[in-house]
């Protein structure tokens, strides 16, 4: 009870105590408004004062205010108490004329101490009366449920950071929507295929956040759906395919029934659609005169090389580390293979990429670790690693050269235990000399001269063995050909069984409520089934060519359309699960049904 009364007294005296700590005032208002549109001008003061003194431009009319409210908060963390007080003054204004205006700083005074806010800039746009009239007329048409064009009230665009670049140089593509309508969700989204580009998606929030934006004198709610970093793979004019969106609009319907307003009003839903125009990018070829070590890297890079030791014994291992850092088309870079001494056994490098995709491009590092085993003692030199790239900023090729290393190899213990791969050192075989031939004794394997080998027992033995080995090789080859054909047939026969196994994994994710994992499992089941049934690699299948392949197999167009729609629904749900409108259980059932129909059609 004592603590309760202490806190109560502090709350009562807080507005007066706060003034001893200085006065601060902040102002808030929308950046963009229309002529005749009501908006709020809010000032917040951290002490108890009178209403702020403000001088509004003549174009603004005060409809109401100031409305006054106050809030007090007390926090006790680890026995330490903090208090805060806020006094809010709210004005409702309307603008009478279009233009850009600035509301001067507001001023408050407490106990002789004055505080001023920052000026507030507001852009006022002209009101479109004809547009408001057309919206009112569309509200009365409540019976139309078909998909219609969004017109000027809803559209999508693909915005690119630049349209004239070098081959391999990056650009950023932003998929963005503009709307004046109240959106309830999305029916379908078709993303561009980015043909001719290597694309990497930039991480964006799954929940699309709409912001007010001035577009050619009109106020729109805009939102970014996806962002990509694109790397052109060839020169010339490259076209980015249209970006399509179907969205659901929730619109309030006027009613003469007073009870409708009392219970929240009546609404209708309808679907609108828009497609962005094609976007063209001019890609310039790289200049001639590329160095021999150039392998297509474009950007700005640094090269570092190091070894973990410079002295070791024969048959022991050392590691050469080559680290490439910078920004550019890192994922497409091919590091030239270093040259190593012939006495070194070299294993394939261990590659460690650490690449981060941002709106400024792909940046990070790629590390190559080479495991080397010298097989003979001596002093060896590891030649420097060279790497060349093209820098678009300077429009020049640049060659980087790593450090060279002198490796001292001492004689080993002669034991070969623990060596995975062994071979002969180049110095194991040495030509000692040919000037002196020593007299040989013992069984020299001499035979009489002028003897004929044909017809001897050894001849017939070799002849029969040769024929036998030839027959065995032909039989083994025939068996392998038959086994390969059987594997293709077995892969086709087991396609349905394997797809059902994958669908069971999707069913488990569905029961667990993991919708994202379920959609991914369904996609794996569909692509895996098609690859097995059509006997091609999964990587060769795309959304664009799978329809043509199924038509060649005699699959009806209706089934193909359902399959494409199912793939698009799953792809969209993976990237935007919160905006997906499809029922997870229905998607699962559709997948099982389509695979069953395909099994009957493809023989």
BELVENGI-V43365 format. One record per backbone hydrogen bond with DSSP energy under -1.0 kcal/mol. CO is the residue of the C=O (numbers start at 0). NH is the residue of the N-H. Records with the same first field share a line. If there is no record, write none. Layout:
BEGIN
CO->NH ; NH
END
This chain:
BEGIN
0->4
1->5
2->6
3->7
4->8
5->9
6->10
7->11
8->12
9->13
12->16
13->17
16->19
17->20
18->21
23->45
25->43
27->41
30->122
32->124
33->36
38->92
40->90
41->27
42->88
43->25
44->86
52->106
56->59
58->95
60->93
63->91
66->89
68->87
70->85
72->83
74->81
76->79
79->76
81->74
83->72
85->70
86->44
87->68
88->42
89->66
90->40
91->62 ; 63
92->38
93->60
94->35
98->123
100->121
102->119
105->116
106->52
107->114
109->112
112->109
114->107
119->102
121->100
122->32
123->98
124->34
127->131
128->132
129->133
130->134
131->135
132->136
133->137
134->138
139->141
147->272
149->152
152->179
154->177
156->175
158->173
162->281
164->283
165->168
170->229
171->160
172->227
173->158
174->224 ; 225
175->156
176->222
177->154
178->220
181->249
184->247
187->245
189->243
193->196
195->232
197->230
199->228
210->221
212->219
214->217
217->214
219->212
220->178
221->210
222->176
225->174
226->201
227->172
228->199
229->170
230->197
231->167
235->282
237->280
239->278
242->275
243->189
244->273
245->186 ; 187
246->271
247->183
248->269
250->267
256->259
257->261
258->262
259->264
260->263
265->252
267->250
269->248
270->147
271->246
272->149
273->244
278->239
280->237
281->164
282->235
283->166
290->293
296->389
297->328
299->326
301->324
303->322
305->320
309->407
311->409
312->315
317->371
318->307
319->369
320->305
321->367
322->303
323->365
324->301
325->363
326->299
327->329
328->331
329->332
340->343
342->374
344->372
349->368
351->366
353->364
355->362
357->360
360->357
361->327
362->355
363->325
364->353
365->323
366->351
367->321
368->349
369->319
370->346
371->317
372->344
373->314
377->408
379->406
381->404
384->401
386->399
388->397
389->298
390->394 ; 395
395->390
397->388
399->386
404->381
406->379
407->311
408->377
409->313
415->418
424->427
429->431
452->455
455->459
456->460
457->461
458->462
459->463
460->464
461->465
462->466
463->467
464->468
465->469
466->470
467->471
468->472
469->473
470->474
471->475
472->476
473->477
474->478
475->479
476->480
477->481
478->482
479->483
480->484
481->485
482->486
483->487
484->488
485->489
486->490
487->491
488->492
489->493
493->497
494->498
495->499
496->500
497->501
498->502
499->503
500->504
501->505
502->506
503->507
504->508
505->509
506->510
507->511
508->513
512->514
513->517
514->518
515->519
516->520
517->521
518->522
519->523
520->524
521->525
522->526
523->527
524->528
525->529
526->530
527->531
528->532
529->533
530->535
536->539
537->540
541->545
544->548
545->549
546->550
547->551
549->554
550->553
555->559
556->560
557->561
558->562
559->563
560->564
561->565
562->566
563->567
564->568
565->569
566->570
567->571
568->572
569->573
570->574
571->575
582->586
583->587
584->588
585->589
586->590
587->591
588->592
589->593
590->594
591->595
592->596
593->597
594->598
595->599
596->600
597->601
END
